[in-house]
Amino acid sequence: MIVSSDTRHETAEERLSICLRFLATGDSYRTIAGSFRAGISTVSMLIPDVVAAIWDCLVEEFMAVPGAEEWR
């Protein structure tokens, strides 16, 4: 889940927006922090958390391990 109560960016939408901005642009944490008026340390902790949540939600559907029959 993409929720944290100990940061200023409490909503999942804000956290996801920050992460997607980083993934889409490749901007530095400093640039993204400035754009969202967040601390660099907040952004540096938030992005890996959100990416892990996205991975956990999508890994089974898009990165399924092929079975023996699929390898033939």
All heavy atoms as TSV, in Angstrom:
chain	resi	resn	atom	element	x	y	z
A	1	MET	N	N	0.846	-1.169	0.000
A	1	MET	CA	C	0.000	0.000	0.000
A	1	MET	C	C	0.893	1.234	0.000
A	1	MET	O	O	1.964	1.246	0.563
A	1	MET	CB	C	-0.900	-0.026	1.232
A	1	MET	CG	C	-1.894	1.092	1.210
A	1	MET	SD	S	-2.913	1.217	2.674
A	1	MET	CE	C	-3.997	-0.139	2.448
A	2	ILE	N	N	0.440	2.304	-0.631
A	2	ILE	CA	C	1.224	3.521	-0.772
A	2	ILE	C	C	0.709	4.566	0.201
A	2	ILE	O	O	0.204	5.595	-0.184
A	2	ILE	CB	C	1.132	4.052	-2.213
A	2	ILE	CG1	C	1.417	2.962	-3.235
A	2	ILE	CG2	C	2.089	5.213	-2.410
A	2	ILE	CD1	C	1.196	3.410	-4.652
A	3	VAL	N	N	0.823	4.291	1.481
A	3	VAL	CA	C	0.339	5.227	2.489
A	3	VAL	C	C	1.374	5.339	3.593
A	3	VAL	O	O	1.951	4.359	4.015
A	3	VAL	CB	C	-1.006	4.765	3.084
A	3	VAL	CG1	C	-1.470	5.712	4.164
A	3	VAL	CG2	C	-2.057	4.643	2.003
A	4	SER	N	N	1.605	6.555	4.049
A	4	SER	CA	C	2.507	6.778	5.168
A	4	SER	C	C	1.961	7.937	5.980
A	4	SER	O	O	1.577	8.960	5.438
A	4	SER	CB	C	3.907	7.114	4.667
A	4	SER	OG	O	4.757	7.350	5.753
A	5	SER	N	N	1.919	7.768	7.276
A	5	SER	CA	C	1.355	8.825	8.112
A	5	SER	C	C	2.416	9.735	8.717
A	5	SER	O	O	2.086	10.705	9.358
A	5	SER	CB	C	0.527	8.192	9.233
A	5	SER	OG	O	1.366	7.381	10.025
A	6	ASP	N	N	3.705	9.425	8.485
A	6	ASP	CA	C	4.742	10.224	9.113
A	6	ASP	C	C	5.382	11.233	8.162
A	6	ASP	O	O	6.413	11.795	8.457
A	6	ASP	CB	C	5.811	9.322	9.718
A	6	ASP	CG	C	6.498	8.465	8.679
A	6	ASP	OD1	O	5.964	8.350	7.570
A	6	ASP	OD2	O	7.560	7.918	8.990
A	7	THR	N	N	4.760	11.486	7.025
A	7	THR	CA	C	5.293	12.465	6.099
A	7	THR	C	C	4.225	13.485	5.750
A	7	THR	O	O	3.051	13.282	5.977
A	7	THR	CB	C	5.770	11.794	4.795
A	7	THR	OG1	O	4.629	11.229	4.138
A	7	THR	CG2	C	6.798	10.713	5.051
A	8	ARG	N	N	4.665	14.588	5.150
A	8	ARG	CA	C	3.737	15.617	4.716
A	8	ARG	C	C	2.884	15.116	3.560
A	8	ARG	O	O	1.751	15.523	3.385
A	8	ARG	CB	C	4.518	16.855	4.294
A	8	ARG	CG	C	3.646	18.039	3.970
A	8	ARG	CD	C	4.452	19.205	3.461
A	8	ARG	NE	N	4.945	19.015	2.107
A	8	ARG	CZ	C	4.190	19.139	1.006
A	8	ARG	NH1	N	2.933	19.421	1.102
A	8	ARG	NH2	N	4.727	18.963	-0.181
A	9	HIS	N	N	3.408	14.230	2.755
A	9	HIS	CA	C	2.696	13.695	1.601
A	9	HIS	C	C	1.900	12.475	2.039
A	9	HIS	O	O	2.317	11.350	1.865
A	9	HIS	CB	C	3.672	13.352	0.484
A	9	HIS	CG	C	4.438	14.541	0.030
A	9	HIS	ND1	N	3.891	15.504	-0.776
A	9	HIS	CD2	C	5.676	14.961	0.315
A	9	HIS	CE1	C	4.773	16.444	-0.991
A	9	HIS	NE2	N	5.870	16.150	-0.333
A	10	GLU	N	N	0.758	12.745	2.608
A	10	GLU	CA	C	-0.014	11.668	3.208
A	10	GLU	C	C	-0.875	10.904	2.227
A	10	GLU	O	O	-1.168	9.745	2.449
A	10	GLU	CB	C	-0.884	12.221	4.330
A	10	GLU	CG	C	-0.075	12.741	5.490
A	10	GLU	CD	C	-0.913	13.305	6.580
A	10	GLU	OE1	O	-2.120	13.064	6.596
A	10	GLU	OE2	O	-0.354	13.999	7.442
A	11	THR	N	N	-1.303	11.551	1.152
A	11	THR	CA	C	-2.203	10.851	0.255
A	11	THR	C	C	-1.432	9.982	-0.732
A	11	THR	O	O	-0.304	10.296	-1.122
A	11	THR	CB	C	-3.087	11.837	-0.536
A	11	THR	OG1	O	-2.269	12.570	-1.437
A	11	THR	CG2	C	-3.842	12.772	0.385
A	12	ALA	N	N	-2.060	8.911	-1.121
A	12	ALA	CA	C	-1.459	8.014	-2.100
A	12	ALA	C	C	-1.266	8.737	-3.432
A	12	ALA	O	O	-0.291	8.485	-4.146
A	12	ALA	CB	C	-2.331	6.781	-2.278
A	13	GLU	N	N	-2.175	9.634	-3.757
A	13	GLU	CA	C	-2.080	10.365	-5.011
A	13	GLU	C	C	-0.816	11.229	-5.069
A	13	GLU	O	O	-0.130	11.276	-6.088
A	13	GLU	CB	C	-3.318	11.253	-5.222
A	13	GLU	CG	C	-4.578	10.479	-5.487
A	13	GLU	CD	C	-5.277	10.010	-4.217
A	13	GLU	OE1	O	-4.850	10.382	-3.098
A	13	GLU	OE2	O	-6.245	9.244	-4.348
A	14	GLU	N	N	-0.497	11.905	-3.984
A	14	GLU	CA	C	0.711	12.732	-3.937
A	14	GLU	C	C	1.963	11.875	-4.040
A	14	GLU	O	O	2.892	12.207	-4.782
A	14	GLU	CB	C	0.755	13.548	-2.650
A	14	GLU	CG	C	-0.265	14.664	-2.600
A	14	GLU	CD	C	-0.280	15.365	-1.268
A	14	GLU	OE1	O	-0.228	14.691	-0.224
A	14	GLU	OE2	O	-0.345	16.601	-1.277
A	15	ARG	N	N	1.979	10.780	-3.312
A	15	ARG	CA	C	3.138	9.894	-3.330
A	15	ARG	C	C	3.337	9.293	-4.715
A	15	ARG	O	O	4.445	9.237	-5.232
A	15	ARG	CB	C	2.991	8.813	-2.270
A	15	ARG	CG	C	2.992	9.374	-0.845
A	15	ARG	CD	C	2.560	8.357	0.198
A	15	ARG	NE	N	3.420	7.198	0.258
A	15	ARG	CZ	C	4.556	7.128	0.958
A	15	ARG	NH1	N	4.943	8.170	1.673
A	15	ARG	NH2	N	5.269	6.027	0.957
A	16	LEU	N	N	2.234	8.867	-5.333
A	16	LEU	CA	C	2.311	8.294	-6.671
A	16	LEU	C	C	2.738	9.342	-7.686
A	16	LEU	O	O	3.534	9.052	-8.588
A	16	LEU	CB	C	0.964	7.675	-7.056
A	16	LEU	CG	C	0.920	6.971	-8.406
A	16	LEU	CD1	C	1.911	5.810	-8.449
A	16	LEU	CD2	C	-0.496	6.473	-8.681
A	17	SER	N	N	2.248	10.556	-7.567
A	17	SER	CA	C	2.630	11.640	-8.484
A	17	SER	C	C	4.126	11.903	-8.432
A	17	SER	O	O	4.773	12.070	-9.473
A	17	SER	CB	C	1.879	12.924	-8.137
A	17	SER	OG	O	0.517	12.778	-8.382
A	18	ILE	N	N	4.664	11.942	-7.249
A	18	ILE	CA	C	6.100	12.169	-7.094
A	18	ILE	C	C	6.889	11.038	-7.740
A	18	ILE	O	O	7.840	11.267	-8.493
A	18	ILE	CB	C	6.474	12.328	-5.609
A	18	ILE	CG1	C	5.926	13.658	-5.090
A	18	ILE	CG2	C	7.985	12.244	-5.398
A	18	ILE	CD1	C	6.019	13.826	-3.587
A	19	CYS	N	N	6.481	9.827	-7.474
A	19	CYS	CA	C	7.192	8.666	-8.019
A	19	CYS	C	C	7.092	8.620	-9.542
A	19	CYS	O	O	8.087	8.404	-10.233
A	19	CYS	CB	C	6.629	7.386	-7.411
A	19	CYS	SG	S	7.517	5.916	-7.965
A	20	LEU	N	N	5.898	8.834	-10.073
A	20	LEU	CA	C	5.728	8.795	-11.521
A	20	LEU	C	C	6.504	9.906	-12.210
A	20	LEU	O	O	7.033	9.720	-13.307
A	20	LEU	CB	C	4.246	8.862	-11.893
A	20	LEU	CG	C	3.431	7.621	-11.537
A	20	LEU	CD1	C	1.972	7.830	-11.903
A	20	LEU	CD2	C	3.993	6.374	-12.194
A	21	ARG	N	N	6.583	11.050	-11.579
A	21	ARG	CA	C	7.383	12.153	-12.138
A	21	ARG	C	C	8.843	11.739	-12.239
A	21	ARG	O	O	9.509	11.973	-13.247
A	21	ARG	CB	C	7.221	13.400	-11.271
A	21	ARG	CG	C	8.161	14.526	-11.569
A	21	ARG	CD	C	7.720	15.335	-12.781
A	21	ARG	NE	N	8.632	16.421	-13.042
A	21	ARG	CZ	C	8.524	17.638	-12.526
A	21	ARG	NH1	N	7.515	17.929	-11.732
A	21	ARG	NH2	N	9.399	18.540	-12.818
A	22	PHE	N	N	9.339	11.095	-11.201
A	22	PHE	CA	C	10.726	10.623	-11.217
A	22	PHE	C	C	10.928	9.580	-12.308
A	22	PHE	O	O	11.885	9.649	-13.088
A	22	PHE	CB	C	11.101	10.037	-9.853
A	22	PHE	CG	C	12.438	9.369	-9.857
A	22	PHE	CD1	C	13.599	10.125	-9.861
A	22	PHE	CD2	C	12.543	7.993	-9.866
A	22	PHE	CE1	C	14.845	9.512	-9.865
A	22	PHE	CE2	C	13.779	7.373	-9.878
A	22	PHE	CZ	C	14.931	8.142	-9.881
A	23	LEU	N	N	10.025	8.614	-12.391
A	23	LEU	CA	C	10.169	7.541	-13.378
A	23	LEU	C	C	10.027	8.061	-14.809
A	23	LEU	O	O	10.700	7.581	-15.718
A	23	LEU	CB	C	9.141	6.444	-13.112
A	23	LEU	CG	C	9.318	5.674	-11.802
A	23	LEU	CD1	C	8.142	4.745	-11.580
A	23	LEU	CD2	C	10.634	4.912	-11.789
A	24	ALA	N	N	9.156	9.039	-15.006
A	24	ALA	CA	C	8.906	9.555	-16.356
A	24	ALA	C	C	10.009	10.486	-16.847
A	24	ALA	O	O	10.338	10.500	-18.034
A	24	ALA	CB	C	7.567	10.284	-16.398
A	25	THR	N	N	10.580	11.268	-15.941
A	25	THR	CA	C	11.530	12.297	-16.366
A	25	THR	C	C	12.979	11.956	-16.069
A	25	THR	O	O	13.880	12.465	-16.738
A	25	THR	CB	C	11.224	13.642	-15.685
A	25	THR	OG1	O	11.425	13.500	-14.278
A	25	THR	CG2	C	9.814	14.107	-15.994
A	26	GLY	N	N	13.200	11.149	-15.047
A	26	GLY	CA	C	14.573	10.873	-14.638
A	26	GLY	C	C	15.220	12.056	-13.939
A	26	GLY	O	O	16.438	12.082	-13.767
A	27	ASP	N	N	14.409	13.035	-13.558
A	27	ASP	CA	C	14.941	14.195	-12.846
A	27	ASP	C	C	15.589	13.766	-11.539
A	27	ASP	O	O	15.288	12.707	-10.997
A	27	ASP	CB	C	13.828	15.199	-12.529
A	27	ASP	CG	C	13.414	16.029	-13.720
A	27	ASP	OD1	O	14.161	16.054	-14.711
A	27	ASP	OD2	O	12.343	16.647	-13.656
A	28	SER	N	N	16.452	14.613	-11.026
A	28	SER	CA	C	17.105	14.332	-9.750
A	28	SER	C	C	16.100	14.459	-8.611
A	28	SER	O	O	15.059	15.105	-8.751
A	28	SER	CB	C	18.252	15.311	-9.511
A	28	SER	OG	O	17.744	16.617	-9.293
A	29	TYR	N	N	16.423	13.839	-7.501
A	29	TYR	CA	C	15.572	13.959	-6.310
A	29	TYR	C	C	15.443	15.425	-5.910
A	29	TYR	O	O	14.392	15.860	-5.476
A	29	TYR	CB	C	16.145	13.157	-5.148
A	29	TYR	CG	C	15.973	11.659	-5.252
A	29	TYR	CD1	C	16.535	10.833	-4.301
A	29	TYR	CD2	C	15.253	11.064	-6.268
A	29	TYR	CE1	C	16.392	9.457	-4.356
A	29	TYR	CE2	C	15.106	9.687	-6.340
A	29	TYR	CZ	C	15.676	8.889	-5.380
A	29	TYR	OH	O	15.519	7.539	-5.443
A	30	ARG	N	N	16.504	16.183	-6.059
A	30	ARG	CA	C	16.494	17.602	-5.689
A	30	ARG	C	C	15.473	18.369	-6.539
A	30	ARG	O	O	14.695	19.167	-6.030
A	30	ARG	CB	C	17.881	18.211	-5.873
A	30	ARG	CG	C	17.956	19.667	-5.492
A	30	ARG	CD	C	19.354	20.234	-5.718
A	30	ARG	NE	N	20.399	19.474	-5.070
A	30	ARG	CZ	C	20.790	19.649	-3.806
A	30	ARG	NH1	N	20.217	20.561	-3.068
A	30	ARG	NH2	N	21.753	18.904	-3.301
A	31	THR	N	N	15.463	18.109	-7.844
A	31	THR	CA	C	14.521	18.783	-8.739
A	31	THR	C	C	13.087	18.410	-8.404
A	31	THR	O	O	12.198	19.259	-8.341
A	31	THR	CB	C	14.833	18.427	-10.205
A	31	THR	OG1	O	16.170	18.836	-10.507
A	31	THR	CG2	C	13.869	19.088	-11.161
A	32	ILE	N	N	12.865	17.126	-8.178
A	32	ILE	CA	C	11.513	16.666	-7.862
A	32	ILE	C	C	11.071	17.213	-6.512
A	32	ILE	O	O	9.919	17.638	-6.366
A	32	ILE	CB	C	11.467	15.128	-7.888
A	32	ILE	CG1	C	11.778	14.695	-9.306
A	32	ILE	CG2	C	10.152	14.600	-7.363
A	32	ILE	CD1	C	11.355	13.439	-9.811
A	33	ALA	N	N	11.960	17.220	-5.551
A	33	ALA	CA	C	11.625	17.775	-4.234
A	33	ALA	C	C	11.214	19.236	-4.367
A	33	ALA	O	O	10.227	19.666	-3.761
A	33	ALA	CB	C	12.811	17.629	-3.287
A	34	GLY	N	N	11.919	19.996	-5.169
A	34	GLY	CA	C	11.574	21.394	-5.370
A	34	GLY	C	C	10.233	21.567	-6.066
A	34	GLY	O	O	9.447	22.448	-5.717
A	35	SER	N	N	9.956	20.708	-7.023
A	35	SER	CA	C	8.694	20.795	-7.764
A	35	SER	C	C	7.483	20.525	-6.878
A	35	SER	O	O	6.420	21.088	-7.086
A	35	SER	CB	C	8.695	19.791	-8.914
A	35	SER	OG	O	9.691	20.100	-9.850
A	36	PHE	N	N	7.658	19.624	-5.928
A	36	PHE	CA	C	6.542	19.240	-5.063
A	36	PHE	C	C	6.627	19.875	-3.672
A	36	PHE	O	O	5.835	19.541	-2.789
A	36	PHE	CB	C	6.479	17.715	-4.932
A	36	PHE	CG	C	5.971	17.041	-6.175
A	36	PHE	CD1	C	6.838	16.653	-7.177
A	36	PHE	CD2	C	4.611	16.804	-6.334
A	36	PHE	CE1	C	6.363	16.043	-8.325
A	36	PHE	CE2	C	4.133	16.191	-7.471
A	36	PHE	CZ	C	5.010	15.818	-8.476
A	37	ARG	N	N	7.603	20.760	-3.492
A	37	ARG	CA	C	7.816	21.405	-2.184
A	37	ARG	C	C	7.934	20.369	-1.060
A	37	ARG	O	O	7.279	20.442	-0.033
A	37	ARG	CB	C	6.715	22.403	-1.882
A	37	ARG	CG	C	6.676	23.543	-2.867
A	37	ARG	CD	C	5.770	24.634	-2.388
A	37	ARG	NE	N	5.653	25.688	-3.376
A	37	ARG	CZ	C	6.404	26.770	-3.415
A	37	ARG	NH1	N	7.351	26.934	-2.524
A	37	ARG	NH2	N	6.234	27.679	-4.333
A	38	ALA	N	N	8.784	19.408	-1.319
A	38	ALA	CA	C	9.050	18.333	-0.353
A	38	ALA	C	C	10.545	18.304	-0.081
A	38	ALA	O	O	11.336	18.845	-0.856
A	38	ALA	CB	C	8.603	16.993	-0.930
A	39	GLY	N	N	10.915	17.669	0.991
A	39	GLY	CA	C	12.330	17.523	1.302
A	39	GLY	C	C	12.981	16.474	0.426
A	39	GLY	O	O	12.343	15.524	-0.014
A	40	ILE	N	N	14.264	16.655	0.174
A	40	ILE	CA	C	14.998	15.683	-0.635
A	40	ILE	C	C	14.994	14.322	0.044
A	40	ILE	O	O	14.820	13.288	-0.611
A	40	ILE	CB	C	16.440	16.166	-0.895
A	40	ILE	CG1	C	16.413	17.470	-1.685
A	40	ILE	CG2	C	17.239	15.113	-1.646
A	40	ILE	CD1	C	17.744	18.184	-1.761
A	41	SER	N	N	15.156	14.303	1.357
A	41	SER	CA	C	15.163	13.024	2.069
A	41	SER	C	C	13.792	12.355	1.993
A	41	SER	O	O	13.693	11.135	1.915
A	41	SER	CB	C	15.596	13.206	3.520
A	41	SER	OG	O	14.696	14.054	4.208
A	42	THR	N	N	12.730	13.153	1.987
A	42	THR	CA	C	11.379	12.603	1.850
A	42	THR	C	C	11.233	11.934	0.493
A	42	THR	O	O	10.758	10.798	0.393
A	42	THR	CB	C	10.318	13.711	2.003
A	42	THR	OG1	O	10.435	14.284	3.297
A	42	THR	CG2	C	8.923	13.171	1.818
A	43	VAL	N	N	11.653	12.622	-0.541
A	43	VAL	CA	C	11.569	12.075	-1.894
A	43	VAL	C	C	12.435	10.817	-2.014
A	43	VAL	O	O	12.019	9.819	-2.609
A	43	VAL	CB	C	11.977	13.139	-2.936
A	43	VAL	CG1	C	12.120	12.539	-4.324
A	43	VAL	CG2	C	10.976	14.275	-2.948
A	44	SER	N	N	13.618	10.849	-1.418
A	44	SER	CA	C	14.527	9.699	-1.535
A	44	SER	C	C	14.009	8.462	-0.806
A	44	SER	O	O	14.361	7.343	-1.169
A	44	SER	CB	C	15.922	10.063	-1.029
A	44	SER	OG	O	15.926	10.215	0.379
A	45	MET	N	N	13.174	8.649	0.198
A	45	MET	CA	C	12.572	7.495	0.884
A	45	MET	C	C	11.265	7.088	0.224
A	45	MET	O	O	10.917	5.913	0.176
A	45	MET	CB	C	12.331	7.819	2.360
A	45	MET	CG	C	13.605	7.960	3.146
A	45	MET	SD	S	13.365	8.145	4.927
A	45	MET	CE	C	12.182	9.459	5.027
A	46	LEU	N	N	10.542	8.056	-0.298
A	46	LEU	CA	C	9.229	7.812	-0.870
A	46	LEU	C	C	9.310	7.027	-2.179
A	46	LEU	O	O	8.550	6.076	-2.381
A	46	LEU	CB	C	8.580	9.177	-1.116
A	46	LEU	CG	C	7.197	9.253	-1.668
A	46	LEU	CD1	C	6.498	10.427	-1.020
A	46	LEU	CD2	C	7.222	9.420	-3.156
A	47	ILE	N	N	10.212	7.386	-3.066
A	47	ILE	CA	C	10.271	6.752	-4.385
A	47	ILE	C	C	10.527	5.247	-4.301
A	47	ILE	O	O	9.777	4.472	-4.902
A	47	ILE	CB	C	11.286	7.474	-5.303
A	47	ILE	CG1	C	10.724	8.846	-5.660
A	47	ILE	CG2	C	11.587	6.666	-6.558
A	47	ILE	CD1	C	11.675	9.754	-6.414
A	48	PRO	N	N	11.517	4.770	-3.554
A	48	PRO	CA	C	11.690	3.317	-3.462
A	48	PRO	C	C	10.477	2.604	-2.844
A	48	PRO	O	O	10.134	1.490	-3.258
A	48	PRO	CB	C	12.935	3.149	-2.582
A	48	PRO	CG	C	13.667	4.430	-2.723
A	48	PRO	CD	C	12.620	5.483	-2.900
A	49	ASP	N	N	9.816	3.242	-1.877
A	49	ASP	CA	C	8.626	2.643	-1.266
A	49	ASP	C	C	7.504	2.480	-2.282
A	49	ASP	O	O	6.850	1.443	-2.345
A	49	ASP	CB	C	8.119	3.491	-0.101
A	49	ASP	CG	C	9.013	3.422	1.109
A	49	ASP	OD1	O	9.889	2.528	1.166
A	49	ASP	OD2	O	8.851	4.273	2.008
A	50	VAL	N	N	7.271	3.516	-3.076
A	50	VAL	CA	C	6.192	3.473	-4.072
A	50	VAL	C	C	6.531	2.483	-5.183
A	50	VAL	O	O	5.681	1.714	-5.624
A	50	VAL	CB	C	5.896	4.876	-4.630
A	50	VAL	CG1	C	4.882	4.807	-5.750
A	50	VAL	CG2	C	5.399	5.784	-3.517
A	51	VAL	N	N	7.783	2.481	-5.636
A	51	VAL	CA	C	8.195	1.531	-6.671
A	51	VAL	C	C	8.017	0.100	-6.172
A	51	VAL	O	O	7.535	-0.769	-6.910
A	51	VAL	CB	C	9.645	1.795	-7.120
A	51	VAL	CG1	C	10.183	0.665	-7.976
A	51	VAL	CG2	C	9.731	3.108	-7.870
A	52	ALA	N	N	8.356	-0.157	-4.927
A	52	ALA	CA	C	8.171	-1.504	-4.360
A	52	ALA	C	C	6.689	-1.869	-4.308
A	52	ALA	O	O	6.317	-3.018	-4.600
A	52	ALA	CB	C	8.783	-1.580	-2.965
A	53	ALA	N	N	5.844	-0.913	-3.959
A	53	ALA	CA	C	4.397	-1.174	-3.921
A	53	ALA	C	C	3.861	-1.463	-5.312
A	53	ALA	O	O	3.038	-2.377	-5.495
A	53	ALA	CB	C	3.662	0.014	-3.301
A	54	ILE	N	N	4.314	-0.714	-6.313
A	54	ILE	CA	C	3.895	-0.965	-7.693
A	54	ILE	C	C	4.348	-2.353	-8.127
A	54	ILE	O	O	3.588	-3.119	-8.723
A	54	ILE	CB	C	4.449	0.117	-8.635
A	54	ILE	CG1	C	3.802	1.464	-8.337
A	54	ILE	CG2	C	4.259	-0.269	-10.095
A	54	ILE	CD1	C	4.459	2.645	-9.038
A	55	TRP	N	N	5.591	-2.680	-7.830
A	55	TRP	CA	C	6.126	-3.997	-8.183
A	55	TRP	C	C	5.306	-5.110	-7.534
A	55	TRP	O	O	4.913	-6.065	-8.200
A	55	TRP	CB	C	7.590	-4.100	-7.757
A	55	TRP	CG	C	8.167	-5.460	-7.986
A	55	TRP	CD1	C	8.303	-6.458	-7.068
A	55	TRP	CD2	C	8.663	-5.980	-9.218
A	55	TRP	NE1	N	8.855	-7.565	-7.647
A	55	TRP	CE2	C	9.084	-7.301	-8.970
A	55	TRP	CE3	C	8.779	-5.461	-10.491
A	55	TRP	CZ2	C	9.622	-8.109	-9.969
A	55	TRP	CZ3	C	9.324	-6.262	-11.478
A	55	TRP	CH2	C	9.743	-7.569	-11.215
A	56	ASP	N	N	5.034	-4.984	-6.240
A	56	ASP	CA	C	4.280	-6.008	-5.530
A	56	ASP	C	C	2.892	-6.213	-6.126
A	56	ASP	O	O	2.391	-7.334	-6.171
A	56	ASP	CB	C	4.147	-5.653	-4.046
A	56	ASP	CG	C	5.476	-5.742	-3.311
A	56	ASP	OD1	O	6.419	-6.382	-3.833
A	56	ASP	OD2	O	5.572	-5.156	-2.215
A	57	CYS	N	N	2.277	-5.131	-6.599
A	57	CYS	CA	C	0.932	-5.224	-7.179
A	57	CYS	C	C	0.938	-5.820	-8.578
A	57	CYS	O	O	-0.021	-6.487	-8.966
A	57	CYS	CB	C	0.276	-3.852	-7.225
A	57	CYS	SG	S	-0.159	-3.205	-5.610
A	58	LEU	N	N	1.981	-5.588	-9.345
A	58	LEU	CA	C	1.973	-5.962	-10.756
A	58	LEU	C	C	2.832	-7.161	-11.119
A	58	LEU	O	O	2.709	-7.690	-12.224
A	58	LEU	CB	C	2.406	-4.766	-11.608
A	58	LEU	CG	C	1.527	-3.523	-11.504
A	58	LEU	CD1	C	2.102	-2.405	-12.352
A	58	LEU	CD2	C	0.102	-3.828	-11.900
A	59	VAL	N	N	3.690	-7.597	-10.228
A	59	VAL	CA	C	4.661	-8.635	-10.572
A	59	VAL	C	C	3.996	-9.942	-11.017
A	59	VAL	O	O	4.417	-10.551	-12.002
A	59	VAL	CB	C	5.666	-8.887	-9.427
A	59	VAL	CG1	C	4.998	-9.511	-8.220
A	59	VAL	CG2	C	6.817	-9.750	-9.916
A	60	GLU	N	N	2.968	-10.380	-10.350
A	60	GLU	CA	C	2.334	-11.652	-10.705
A	60	GLU	C	C	1.670	-11.602	-12.073
A	60	GLU	O	O	1.696	-12.572	-12.821
A	60	GLU	CB	C	1.305	-12.046	-9.640
A	60	GLU	CG	C	1.909	-12.362	-8.290
A	60	GLU	CD	C	2.865	-13.550	-8.339
A	60	GLU	OE1	O	2.585	-14.531	-9.063
A	60	GLU	OE2	O	3.902	-13.476	-7.660
A	61	GLU	N	N	1.089	-10.453	-12.404
A	61	GLU	CA	C	0.369	-10.329	-13.670
A	61	GLU	C	C	1.304	-10.157	-14.864
A	61	GLU	O	O	1.079	-10.727	-15.928
A	61	GLU	CB	C	-0.588	-9.152	-13.598
A	61	GLU	CG	C	-1.464	-9.013	-14.818
A	61	GLU	CD	C	-2.513	-7.936	-14.655
A	61	GLU	OE1	O	-2.710	-7.438	-13.526
A	61	GLU	OE2	O	-3.120	-7.592	-15.668
A	62	PHE	N	N	2.364	-9.370	-14.688
A	62	PHE	CA	C	3.207	-9.029	-15.824
A	62	PHE	C	C	4.562	-9.714	-15.841
A	62	PHE	O	O	5.253	-9.678	-16.860
A	62	PHE	CB	C	3.397	-7.512	-15.885
A	62	PHE	CG	C	2.125	-6.790	-16.182
A	62	PHE	CD1	C	1.409	-6.178	-15.168
A	62	PHE	CD2	C	1.623	-6.748	-17.464
A	62	PHE	CE1	C	0.220	-5.516	-15.438
A	62	PHE	CE2	C	0.444	-6.095	-17.755
A	62	PHE	CZ	C	-0.265	-5.485	-16.737
A	63	MET	N	N	4.964	-10.322	-14.745
A	63	MET	CA	C	6.257	-10.999	-14.688
A	63	MET	C	C	6.087	-12.428	-14.173
A	63	MET	O	O	6.931	-12.931	-13.440
A	63	MET	CB	C	7.215	-10.229	-13.771
A	63	MET	CG	C	7.546	-8.840	-14.226
A	63	MET	SD	S	8.535	-8.803	-15.718
A	63	MET	CE	C	10.077	-9.410	-15.129
A	64	ALA	N	N	5.038	-13.064	-14.586
A	64	ALA	CA	C	4.765	-14.428	-14.130
A	64	ALA	C	C	5.898	-15.360	-14.578
A	64	ALA	O	O	6.421	-15.239	-15.675
A	64	ALA	CB	C	3.434	-14.896	-14.672
A	65	VAL	N	N	6.237	-16.280	-13.715
A	65	VAL	CA	C	7.258	-17.267	-14.016
A	65	VAL	C	C	6.627	-18.334	-14.916
A	65	VAL	O	O	5.599	-18.912	-14.579
A	65	VAL	CB	C	7.799	-17.913	-12.720
A	65	VAL	CG1	C	8.809	-18.991	-13.046
A	65	VAL	CG2	C	8.396	-16.851	-11.824
A	66	PRO	N	N	7.222	-18.587	-16.075
A	66	PRO	CA	C	6.656	-19.581	-16.979
A	66	PRO	C	C	6.750	-20.982	-16.396
A	66	PRO	O	O	7.723	-21.344	-15.738
A	66	PRO	CB	C	7.495	-19.465	-18.244
A	66	PRO	CG	C	8.602	-18.539	-17.951
A	66	PRO	CD	C	8.396	-17.942	-16.618
A	67	GLY	N	N	5.717	-21.768	-16.652
A	67	GLY	CA	C	5.711	-23.148	-16.206
A	67	GLY	C	C	6.427	-24.037	-17.207
A	67	GLY	O	O	6.878	-23.588	-18.274
A	68	ALA	N	N	6.530	-25.329	-16.910
A	68	ALA	CA	C	7.224	-26.275	-17.778
A	68	ALA	C	C	6.579	-26.338	-19.150
A	68	ALA	O	O	7.291	-26.434	-20.178
A	68	ALA	CB	C	7.247	-27.655	-17.127
A	69	GLU	N	N	5.272	-26.304	-19.220
A	69	GLU	CA	C	4.581	-26.372	-20.507
A	69	GLU	C	C	4.856	-25.141	-21.376
A	69	GLU	O	O	4.940	-25.257	-22.598
A	69	GLU	CB	C	3.072	-26.511	-20.286
A	69	GLU	CG	C	2.652	-27.868	-19.764
A	69	GLU	CD	C	2.974	-28.985	-20.760
A	69	GLU	OE1	O	2.765	-28.801	-21.982
A	69	GLU	OE2	O	3.495	-30.028	-20.318
A	70	GLU	N	N	4.991	-24.003	-20.762
A	70	GLU	CA	C	5.231	-22.775	-21.513
A	70	GLU	C	C	6.639	-22.721	-22.102
A	70	GLU	O	O	6.887	-22.006	-23.055
A	70	GLU	CB	C	4.976	-21.561	-20.625
A	70	GLU	CG	C	3.515	-21.439	-20.234
A	70	GLU	CD	C	3.303	-20.392	-19.160
A	70	GLU	OE1	O	4.271	-20.053	-18.452
A	70	GLU	OE2	O	2.165	-19.941	-19.029
A	71	TRP	N	N	7.568	-23.505	-21.538
A	71	TRP	CA	C	8.927	-23.509	-22.030
A	71	TRP	C	C	9.076	-24.402	-23.249
A	71	TRP	O	O	10.068	-24.331	-23.968
A	71	TRP	CB	C	9.894	-23.967	-20.937
A	71	TRP	CG	C	10.220	-22.873	-19.983
A	71	TRP	CD1	C	9.693	-22.675	-18.765
A	71	TRP	CD2	C	11.156	-21.811	-20.197
A	71	TRP	NE1	N	10.216	-21.564	-18.177
A	71	TRP	CE2	C	11.136	-21.001	-19.046
A	71	TRP	CE3	C	12.001	-21.447	-21.223
A	71	TRP	CZ2	C	11.917	-19.868	-18.905
A	71	TRP	CZ3	C	12.783	-20.320	-21.081
A	71	TRP	CH2	C	12.738	-19.555	-19.936
A	72	ARG	N	N	8.133	-25.269	-23.494
A	72	ARG	CA	C	8.257	-26.225	-24.626
A	72	ARG	C	C	7.903	-25.622	-25.928
A	72	ARG	O	O	7.285	-24.737	-26.170
A	72	ARG	CB	C	7.376	-27.444	-24.385
A	72	ARG	CG	C	7.902	-28.244	-23.202
A	72	ARG	CD	C	7.051	-29.438	-22.992
A	72	ARG	NE	N	7.508	-30.064	-21.744
A	72	ARG	CZ	C	7.155	-31.245	-21.377
A	72	ARG	NH1	N	6.337	-31.941	-22.101
A	72	ARG	NH2	N	7.590	-31.754	-20.267
